[in-house]
Amino acid sequence: MAGAKKRKPTTEGPSTSPSSPKATTEAIAIGKRLHDLQTAKLFPETSASVPHAEYEDERALQLMLSAKLEDYRGLESFVPTEGGKAKFHSCKKVDPSSATARLVDGLDGFDRPSASESASASAGQLVVASQATTASARQALASTLMVPTAAGGEKEYVPSATIAKRAASKWPRPDWHQHLELYRVVSGHQGWVRCLAFDPSNEFFVSGSNDRTIRVWDVASGRLRLTLTGHLEAISALAISDRSPYMFSCALDKQVKCWDLETNQVIRHYHGHLSAVHALALHPKLDILATGGRDSTCRVWDIRTKVQAMALDTGDACHSLVMQGSDPQLITGAANGSMKLWDLRNGKSFATINMHRKGVRALAMHPTEYTFASGAADNIKKWSLPRGEFLFNFLERPTEVINDVCINEDGVLASAGDNGTLTLRDWKSGNTFQTIVTPVQPGSLDAESGIMACSWDRSGTRLVCGAQDKTIRFYRPNPASTPQSDPIVFKPPKR
């Protein structure tokens, strides 16, 4: 044809020459397949796990593999040099006394097919394989299989399953906990329920809302006892003292108030914050109060004299804080994901933790252990004290923003999410054992399903949650929950 280019005749051989590294790899693969076939013959109980062991043309397959392996018996060794280029040495025959050579020689026990037999085998006809194997083949299979190396020697063939053995997980095993059930829903607020606090006697609890009111509820019956007003904006945090009949509240109006629960009146104001106040905590042994706000400060107050004892720089808006009787007596969480452990004697932080990528919205101390938990949008983390050493991330990373966390003495951590999920986790292992999704109340939007606050009562058996749909939900242990009906589902992480 005019204009067509003539193909240049070539005298090159096959694409894979016996002297190339690719040929060495093929020879090793062929030797392994032959070894598997012979093993299946001698040990029929292992034939199910051996590739090609159930082929009908097994004899044709073995003859083809043996012919290929004999072609590669004169492999050249491939050794890389310092210059980075491949250097091929002279051909070296395989040692006839090696285990690999004796294995191939053992195939002589199979009768060589004639030309007509080979044609029929290539056409796919069934060829009955002989069961006879030589003594040298049996000895080679019983001994260690040796495979050729790139350097021209031989090494022992070790399956990958025996090289990488998985070690037993050292992650702590979870304890079984009884599942909770919803048994009461009360309403009364005209806005989101943002915070909760229980009385030391466990007879009543208080709730703060976006409607600028504080309501007092009976724990046993869930009835409304009292409504307190005085703040100009949404209530953000509440706390009831164990040492005196006082309740403390803070709001987005920059005010911090002290309420006398005997007269239901405000008796003290604490002025000093320059912006909204988000968090509040009482010292369990001293008459001091700590508040954190959007002005990036945590202010420590003397309850009796209303004097500001110190102002601590948190680095960003302070969203959460907790206090305890031993060092560190104050822990703060900021919007930039940092947490600081404070020495109140010197008014300085002795440790700063920057392991959260999102703002730390919730902190909770364990009631008996010297540990605490921090909740953010990226994860819930467990820490040890006094140095704030990281222990682990709770399993099943949350997909929602964590608004609040609380822990009881039984080792159950409850977390409140902005998508309406209430998640219960085992404190020792971090394993999630129950997730509760409660639909919004009639008349509320689907977007108002988020849970803003959660708190265990003083006994640690009942859980109370405040939601965006203006309701307060009560949970208690489900008597029908048993280890048989609700078994532990635990998958430890790889570490």
Beta strands, then each sheet from edge to edge (+ up, - down):
strand 1: 76-80
strand 2: 86-91
strand 3: 146-148
strand 4: 154-156
strand 5: 180-187
strand 6: 193-198
strand 7: 204-209
strand 8: 213-218
strand 9: 224-229
strand 10: 235-240
strand 11: 246-251
strand 12: 256-260
strand 13: 265-270
strand 14: 277-282
strand 15: 288-293
strand 16: 297-302
strand 17: 308-313
strand 18: 318-323
strand 19: 330-334
strand 20: 339-343
strand 21: 348-353
strand 22: 360-365
strand 23: 371-376
strand 24: 380-384
strand 25: 389-393
strand 26: 402-407
strand 27: 412-417
strand 28: 421-426
strand 29: 432-437
strand 30: 451-456
strand 31: 463-467
strand 32: 471-477
sheet 1: 1+ 2-
sheet 2: 3+ 4-
sheet 3: 5+ 32- 31+ 30-
sheet 4: 6+ 7- 8+ 9-
sheet 5: 10+ 11- 12+ 13-
sheet 6: 14+ 15- 16+ 17-
sheet 7: 18+ 19- 20+ 21-
sheet 8: 22+ 23- 24+ 25-
sheet 9: 26+ 27- 28+ 29-
end
